[in-house]
Amino acid sequence: MQVGDILTVDITSVGMDGEGVAKVDGVVVFVSGTLVGETAKVQITQVKKSFCFAKVIKILIASSDRAEPPCKICFKCGGCEMLHINYSKQLDIKRLHVKNCLERECKREFSIDMTVASPHQIGYRNKIQVPISYQDGKLVGGYFVSNSHKVVPFCRQGESGRCLLNSDGMQAILDAFLDYMKEEGLTAYDEARHIGLVRHLVIRKVDGKYAICVVLNGNGLPKSNRLISILNTLGIEFSLYISPNTRRTNVILGEKVVTLYGDDALQGKALGVKYLVSPQSFMQINDDVRDMIYSRVGEIIKDSGISNVIDAYSGIGIMSNIFAKYADKVYAIEIVPQAIANSKVLAELNGNADRIINICGDCAQELPKVVSRLDKSIVVLDPPRKGCDGAVLKALLSAMPNQIIYVSCNPATLARDVNILLEKYEPVSITPYDMFPNTKHVETLACLKLR
């Protein structure tokens, strides 16, 4: 099999990223944009030792689960891998993905709940990070083609093809920003040559307000007052920031953020808990599903009858304050001093200063100390995509809290970590949540109990 070969294939299974999988003479062929049960004419685009990648030329026999994508650039852009799939089928695929990851890693069967649907399948993204680039000599902003740094531009507000996942107002802000760049003659960043000023535009929506951050290959934004004036014509409430980032890196934000207009942080509310968000803060991308997960974690804590909760990756303390509604004491462990400082502010803001104990330090070292002095405890884990540090898992197995609640955005690392915890813990429930509709991503809430 060679690059350029044209084949007719039958799609028999689904891959880790939601793509269709076929077999040709024993060789696995991954075909994005296809569904199980379909027959397609495809062209080989990449050949590896034991598998190949192909692109669709034509769908010959379509699945009943196929939907007509409402976006004309969805197969070019890397943002929506599943927009061509009926939503109920998307939920099935994500549940199967979680199940396959766990069973492959742990070598045992798991009972996986049905995927909890998102109340909104479009317009749900509360944050976008848009690379600014040139296409045919024109300034554009959009998302990257999968596995590349080539930008597929969003269409302007009101045009067919604008990103449907982004919250209302974001496209108008991007359009206004690009107009400002053209008006002032500002240049977009060229990654290969490390020249050009504007790298990214980061927009976050918090309870109807917008945090707008311009990431710069430099230290200042020329004529920023002009941009502020343009944004004010949109009739929105916003704060404007810059983040200098002159490094050759894929990391988007620089080491600092400077406020040019508005508040240093925007205030929002989740399940009755007030929080403050700056451009550097981590927040779940889908407000509705975030609240569903946090609410369920609160119910688990309440039903357990255990009054001590350890928030093992507490960040700025949003979950800690939610847990404080259900527990007598919440021990918030976080290694970043600024995040702990923010957590203390939130505890005061929500009247929980006497219930939340903030601990600045390495979770692997601090967690056993806390568990050892408590009669009973629940540990809540909400790690980044790379999963839990091995030292944290080792600490959990040594400390043996009564329950572990694990919130994961990566089924592969969840499976790896659960496999380690199975030494002393047994899953009580594993529930996928569709935090990212129309994409390959899935959030999972796993509850484990000490044997």
C-alpha positions as CSV (number, residue, x, y, z in Angstrom):
1,M,0.0,0.0,0.0
2,Q,1.4,3.4,-1.0
3,V,0.5,7.1,-0.6
4,G,-1.9,8.0,-3.3
5,D,-3.5,4.6,-3.7
6,I,-7.3,4.7,-4.2
7,L,-9.3,2.0,-2.5
8,T,-12.9,1.1,-1.7
9,V,-13.2,0.1,2.0
10,D,-15.8,-1.0,4.5
11,I,-15.7,0.8,7.8
12,T,-16.1,-1.8,10.6
13,S,-15.1,0.0,13.8
14,V,-14.3,3.3,15.3
15,G,-10.9,4.6,16.4
16,M,-9.7,6.5,19.4
17,D,-10.3,9.9,17.8
18,G,-13.8,9.0,16.4
19,E,-12.5,8.2,13.0
20,G,-13.7,5.2,11.0
21,V,-11.5,2.0,10.8
22,A,-11.2,-0.4,7.9
23,K,-9.0,-3.4,7.2
24,V,-7.5,-4.0,3.8
25,D,-5.4,-7.2,3.4
26,G,-4.9,-7.3,7.2
27,V,-3.7,-3.6,7.3
28,V,-5.6,-1.2,9.4
29,V,-6.7,2.0,7.6
30,F,-7.9,5.0,9.6
31,V,-10.4,7.2,7.7
32,S,-11.6,10.4,9.4
33,G,-15.1,11.5,8.5
34,T,-16.5,8.0,8.2
35,L,-18.9,5.9,10.3
36,V,-19.2,2.2,11.1
37,G,-21.3,0.4,8.4
38,E,-20.3,2.8,5.7
39,T,-18.5,1.9,2.4
40,A,-16.2,4.6,1.1
41,K,-13.9,5.4,-1.8
42,V,-10.7,6.7,-0.1
43,Q,-7.2,7.8,-0.9
44,I,-4.1,6.7,1.2
45,T,-2.4,9.8,2.6
46,Q,0.1,8.3,5.0
47,V,1.7,4.9,5.4
48,K,3.1,3.5,8.6
49,K,4.6,0.1,9.4
50,S,1.3,-1.6,10.5
51,F,-1.4,0.9,9.6
52,C,-2.3,3.7,7.2
53,F,-4.3,6.9,7.1
54,A,-6.7,7.8,4.3
55,K,-9.0,10.6,3.3
56,V,-12.5,10.2,1.9
57,I,-13.1,10.8,-1.8
58,K,-16.7,9.7,-1.8
59,I,-19.1,8.0,0.6
60,L,-20.6,5.1,-1.4
61,I,-23.0,3.7,1.2
62,A,-23.8,6.1,4.1
63,S,-24.7,5.2,7.6
64,S,-28.1,6.1,9.1
65,D,-26.2,7.8,11.9
66,R,-24.6,10.3,9.4
67,A,-25.8,13.9,9.7
68,E,-25.3,16.8,7.3
69,P,-22.7,19.1,8.9
70,P,-24.1,22.6,9.4
71,C,-20.6,24.0,8.9
72,K,-18.9,24.2,5.5
73,I,-15.4,24.0,6.9
74,C,-15.8,21.2,9.5
75,F,-13.8,18.7,7.5
76,K,-11.0,21.2,7.0
77,C,-10.8,22.5,10.5
78,G,-9.5,20.4,13.4
79,G,-12.2,21.7,15.8
80,C,-15.2,19.4,15.1
81,E,-14.3,15.7,14.5
82,M,-17.9,14.5,15.0
83,L,-20.2,17.2,13.5
84,H,-21.2,14.7,10.8
85,I,-22.6,12.2,13.3
86,N,-26.1,12.3,14.9
87,Y,-25.8,13.4,18.4
88,S,-27.1,10.3,20.1
89,K,-24.5,8.3,18.2
90,Q,-21.8,10.6,19.3
91,L,-22.8,9.8,22.9
92,D,-22.6,6.1,22.2
93,I,-19.1,6.4,20.6
94,K,-17.8,8.3,23.6
95,R,-19.1,5.8,26.1
96,L,-17.5,3.0,24.0
97,H,-14.2,4.9,23.9
98,V,-14.1,5.2,27.7
99,K,-15.0,1.5,28.1
100,N,-12.4,0.3,25.5
101,C,-9.6,2.4,27.2
102,L,-10.4,1.0,30.6
103,E,-10.8,-2.6,29.5
104,R,-7.7,-2.6,27.4
105,E,-5.5,-1.1,30.1
106,C,-7.0,-3.0,33.1
107,K,-7.7,-6.4,31.4
108,R,-11.2,-6.7,32.9
109,E,-14.7,-5.7,32.2
110,F,-16.3,-2.4,33.4
111,S,-19.8,-1.2,33.7
112,I,-20.0,2.2,32.1
113,D,-23.0,4.5,32.4
114,M,-24.6,6.1,29.4
115,T,-22.9,9.3,28.4
116,V,-24.6,12.4,29.9
117,A,-25.6,14.7,27.1
118,S,-24.7,18.4,27.0
119,P,-27.8,20.6,27.2
120,H,-26.3,22.6,24.2
121,Q,-24.4,21.0,21.4
122,I,-23.5,24.3,19.7
123,G,-22.5,27.7,21.1
124,Y,-21.2,26.1,24.3
125,R,-17.5,27.0,24.3
126,N,-16.8,29.7,26.9
127,K,-13.2,30.1,25.9
128,I,-11.4,30.1,22.5
129,Q,-7.7,30.5,21.7
130,V,-7.4,31.7,18.2
131,P,-4.1,31.8,16.3
132,I,-3.7,34.9,14.1
133,S,-2.1,34.3,10.7
134,Y,-2.1,35.2,7.0
135,Q,-4.0,33.4,4.3
136,D,-3.5,34.6,0.7
137,G,-2.1,37.7,2.1
138,K,-5.1,38.5,4.3
139,L,-5.2,38.5,8.1
140,V,-7.3,35.6,9.5
141,G,-8.1,33.9,12.8
142,G,-9.3,30.4,13.2
143,Y,-8.4,26.9,14.3
144,F,-5.6,24.7,13.1
145,V,-6.0,21.8,10.6
146,S,-5.5,18.6,12.6
147,N,-1.9,17.8,13.3
148,S,-0.7,21.0,11.7
149,H,-0.1,24.7,12.3
150,K,-2.1,25.7,9.2
151,V,-5.0,28.0,10.1
152,V,-8.5,27.4,8.8
153,P,-10.1,30.8,9.1
154,F,-13.5,31.4,10.7
155,C,-15.9,33.2,8.5
156,R,-17.1,36.6,9.7
157,Q,-20.1,37.2,11.8
158,G,-23.3,36.6,9.8
159,E,-21.6,34.5,7.2
160,S,-22.1,30.7,6.7
161,G,-19.0,28.9,8.1
162,R,-18.4,30.8,11.3
163,C,-17.5,28.5,14.2
164,L,-20.8,27.1,15.6
165,L,-19.2,25.9,18.9
166,N,-18.1,29.3,20.1
167,S,-20.3,31.3,22.5
168,D,-22.3,34.2,21.2
169,G,-20.3,37.4,20.8
170,M,-16.9,35.8,20.2
171,Q,-16.9,36.0,16.4
172,A,-17.9,39.7,16.6
173,I,-14.9,40.3,18.9
174,L,-12.5,38.5,16.6
175,D,-13.8,40.4,13.5
176,A,-13.4,43.7,15.3
177,F,-9.9,42.7,16.4
178,L,-8.8,41.8,12.8
179,D,-10.3,45.1,11.6
180,Y,-8.2,46.9,14.2
181,M,-5.1,45.1,13.1
182,K,-5.6,46.0,9.5
183,E,-6.4,49.6,10.4
184,E,-3.2,50.0,12.5
185,G,-1.0,47.9,10.2
186,L,-0.2,45.3,12.9
187,T,1.5,42.1,11.7
188,A,0.6,38.5,12.5
189,Y,3.2,36.2,14.0
190,D,5.2,33.9,11.7
191,E,6.2,30.9,13.7
192,A,8.9,29.7,11.2
193,R,10.7,33.0,11.1
194,H,9.8,34.2,14.7
195,I,8.7,37.6,13.4
196,G,5.4,39.5,13.5
197,L,3.6,40.9,16.6
198,V,0.3,39.2,17.2
199,R,0.3,35.5,18.1
200,H,-3.1,34.6,19.5
201,L,-6.4,36.2,20.5
202,V,-7.8,34.5,23.6
203,I,-11.4,35.2,24.5
204,R,-13.3,33.9,27.6
205,K,-16.9,34.5,28.4
206,V,-17.8,34.7,32.1
207,D,-21.5,35.2,33.0
208,G,-22.0,37.5,29.9
209,K,-18.8,39.4,30.3
210,Y,-15.7,38.9,28.1
211,A,-12.0,38.6,29.0
212,I,-10.0,39.4,25.9
213,C,-6.3,38.7,25.9
214,V,-3.9,39.6,23.0
215,V,-0.8,37.4,23.0
216,L,2.2,39.3,21.6
217,N,5.6,38.5,20.2
218,G,6.6,41.8,21.9
219,N,5.9,43.9,25.0
220,G,3.2,46.3,24.0
221,L,0.1,46.7,21.9
222,P,0.2,49.8,19.6
223,K,-2.9,52.1,19.7
224,S,-4.6,49.9,22.3
225,N,-7.0,52.8,23.1
226,R,-8.2,52.5,19.5
227,L,-9.0,48.8,20.0
228,I,-10.8,49.6,23.3
229,S,-12.9,52.1,21.4
230,I,-13.8,49.6,18.7
231,L,-14.7,46.9,21.2
232,N,-16.9,49.4,23.0
233,T,-19.0,49.8,19.9
234,L,-20.0,46.2,20.2
235,G,-22.1,47.0,23.3
236,I,-20.4,44.3,25.4
237,E,-18.9,44.3,28.9
238,F,-15.2,43.4,28.7
239,S,-11.7,43.6,30.1
240,L,-8.7,43.8,27.8
241,Y,-5.3,42.2,28.5
242,I,-2.0,41.6,26.8
243,S,0.4,38.7,27.5
244,P,3.9,39.1,26.1
245,N,5.3,35.8,24.8
246,T,8.6,36.2,22.8
247,R,9.7,32.6,23.3
248,R,9.8,30.0,20.5
249,T,7.1,27.8,22.0
250,N,3.7,26.2,21.5
251,V,2.6,27.4,24.9
252,I,0.1,30.1,24.2
253,L,0.2,32.6,27.1
254,G,3.4,34.2,28.3
255,E,4.5,34.3,31.9
256,K,2.6,37.4,32.8
257,V,-0.7,39.1,31.9
258,V,-1.1,42.9,31.9
259,T,-4.5,44.5,32.3
260,L,-5.1,47.4,29.8
261,Y,-8.8,48.0,30.4
262,G,-11.4,46.7,32.9
263,D,-10.9,44.3,35.8
264,D,-7.9,42.1,36.6
265,A,-10.3,39.2,37.0
266,L,-14.0,38.6,36.1
267,Q,-16.4,37.3,38.6
268,G,-18.8,34.4,37.8
269,K,-20.9,32.0,39.7
270,A,-21.2,28.2,39.5
271,L,-23.8,26.3,41.6
272,G,-24.2,29.4,43.8
273,V,-20.4,29.7,44.4
274,K,-18.7,33.0,43.4
275,Y,-15.4,32.7,41.6
276,L,-12.8,35.0,40.0
277,V,-11.3,34.2,36.6
278,S,-8.2,35.8,35.0
279,P,-6.9,34.9,31.5
280,Q,-4.5,32.4,33.2
281,S,-7.1,30.6,35.2
282,F,-8.2,27.1,34.3
283,M,-12.0,26.6,33.8
284,Q,-14.0,23.9,32.2
285,I,-15.0,24.8,28.6
286,N,-18.8,24.0,29.0
287,D,-20.5,25.8,31.8
288,D,-23.6,23.6,31.8
289,V,-21.8,20.3,31.9
290,R,-19.3,21.6,34.4
291,D,-22.1,22.4,36.8
292,M,-23.6,18.9,36.2
293,I,-20.4,17.2,37.1
294,Y,-19.7,19.4,40.1
295,S,-23.2,18.9,41.3
296,R,-22.9,15.1,41.0
297,V,-19.6,15.1,42.9
298,G,-21.4,17.1,45.6
299,E,-24.2,14.5,45.8
300,I,-21.6,11.7,46.1
301,I,-19.9,13.6,49.0
302,K,-23.3,14.2,50.7
303,D,-24.5,10.6,50.3
304,S,-21.2,9.2,51.7
305,G,-21.7,10.7,55.1
306,I,-18.0,11.5,55.2
307,S,-17.3,15.0,56.4
308,N,-13.7,15.5,55.3
309,V,-12.9,16.2,51.6
310,I,-9.4,16.5,50.1
311,D,-9.4,18.6,46.9
312,A,-6.1,17.2,45.6
313,Y,-5.6,19.5,42.6
314,S,-7.5,22.5,44.0
315,G,-6.3,25.3,41.7
316,I,-8.0,28.5,42.5
317,G,-10.5,26.8,44.7
318,I,-13.8,26.7,42.8
319,M,-14.5,23.0,43.5
320,S,-13.3,23.4,47.1
321,N,-16.0,26.0,47.7
322,I,-18.7,23.8,46.1
323,F,-17.6,20.9,48.3
324,A,-17.8,23.1,51.4
325,K,-21.6,23.0,51.0
326,Y,-21.5,19.3,51.7
327,A,-18.5,18.7,54.0
328,D,-17.4,20.0,57.4
329,K,-13.8,20.5,56.2
330,V,-12.2,20.8,52.8
331,Y,-8.5,20.4,52.5
332,A,-7.4,22.2,49.3
333,I,-3.9,21.1,48.2
334,E,-2.2,23.1,45.4
335,I,1.5,23.5,44.5
336,V,1.2,27.0,42.9
337,P,1.4,29.7,45.5
338,Q,-0.7,32.2,43.5
339,A,-3.5,29.7,43.0
340,I,-3.5,29.2,46.8
341,A,-3.7,32.9,47.3
342,N,-6.7,33.1,44.9
343,S,-8.3,30.1,46.7
344,K,-8.1,32.0,50.0
345,V,-9.8,35.0,48.4
346,L,-12.6,32.8,47.1
347,A,-13.1,31.2,50.5
348,E,-13.5,34.6,52.0
349,L,-15.8,35.7,49.1
350,N,-18.1,32.7,49.7
351,G,-18.0,32.7,53.5
352,N,-16.1,29.5,53.6
353,A,-12.8,30.6,55.2
354,D,-13.5,28.5,58.3
355,R,-14.3,25.4,56.3
356,I,-11.5,25.4,53.7
357,I,-8.0,24.7,54.8
358,N,-5.5,25.7,52.0
359,I,-2.3,23.8,51.8
360,C,0.5,24.9,49.4
361,G,2.7,22.0,48.5
362,D,3.3,18.9,46.5
363,C,0.1,16.7,46.6
364,A,2.2,13.5,46.8
365,Q,3.8,14.8,50.0
366,E,0.9,16.6,51.6
367,L,-2.0,14.2,50.9
368,P,-0.7,11.4,53.1
369,K,-0.2,13.8,56.0
370,V,-3.8,15.0,55.7
371,V,-5.4,11.5,55.3
372,S,-3.3,10.1,58.3
373,R,-4.9,12.5,60.8
374,L,-8.5,12.1,59.6
375,D,-10.8,9.3,60.7
376,K,-12.5,9.1,57.3
377,S,-12.0,11.1,54.0
378,I,-12.8,11.4,50.4
379,V,-10.2,12.5,47.9
380,V,-11.3,14.4,44.7
381,L,-8.8,14.3,41.8
382,D,-9.2,16.6,38.8
383,P,-5.7,16.4,37.1
384,P,-4.6,17.8,33.7
385,R,-4.8,15.6,30.6
386,K,-1.5,13.8,31.5
387,G,-3.3,12.3,34.5
388,C,-2.1,11.9,38.0
389,D,1.6,11.9,38.9
390,G,2.8,8.5,39.9
391,A,3.8,9.8,43.3
392,V,0.3,11.0,44.0
393,L,-1.2,7.5,43.1
394,K,1.4,5.9,45.3
395,A,0.5,8.3,48.1
396,L,-3.2,7.4,47.7
397,L,-2.5,3.7,48.0
398,S,-0.4,4.3,51.1
399,A,-2.9,6.7,52.8
400,M,-6.0,4.7,51.8
401,P,-8.8,7.4,51.9
402,N,-12.3,5.8,52.0
403,Q,-13.3,7.0,48.5
404,I,-11.6,8.5,45.5
405,I,-13.6,10.7,43.0
406,Y,-11.6,11.1,39.8
407,V,-12.7,13.8,37.2
408,S,-10.8,13.1,33.9
409,C,-10.6,14.7,30.5
410,N,-8.5,11.9,29.0
411,P,-9.8,8.3,29.0
412,A,-6.4,6.9,28.3
413,T,-4.7,8.4,31.4
414,L,-7.8,7.7,33.5
415,A,-7.5,4.0,32.5
416,R,-3.8,4.0,33.4
417,D,-4.4,5.5,36.8
418,V,-7.4,3.4,37.6
419,N,-5.4,0.3,36.8
420,I,-2.9,1.3,39.5
421,L,-5.6,2.1,42.0
422,L,-7.4,-1.2,41.5
423,E,-4.7,-2.7,43.8
424,K,-6.9,-1.4,46.7
425,Y,-10.0,0.2,45.2
426,E,-13.0,-0.9,43.3
427,P,-15.1,1.3,40.9
428,V,-18.5,2.1,42.1
429,S,-19.6,4.2,39.1
430,I,-18.0,5.4,35.9
431,T,-19.9,8.1,34.0
432,P,-18.9,9.9,30.8
433,Y,-20.1,13.5,30.3
434,D,-20.2,15.2,27.0
435,M,-18.2,18.3,27.9
436,F,-17.2,18.8,24.3
437,P,-20.1,18.0,21.9
438,N,-19.3,17.5,18.2
439,T,-15.6,16.8,19.1
440,K,-13.7,13.6,19.9
441,H,-13.2,14.6,23.5
442,V,-15.1,13.3,26.6
443,E,-15.0,14.0,30.3
444,T,-15.4,11.1,32.8
445,L,-16.4,11.0,36.4
446,A,-15.2,7.8,38.2
447,C,-16.0,7.0,41.8
448,L,-13.9,4.4,43.5
449,K,-14.3,2.9,47.0
450,L,-11.7,1.3,49.3
451,R,-12.1,-2.5,49.3
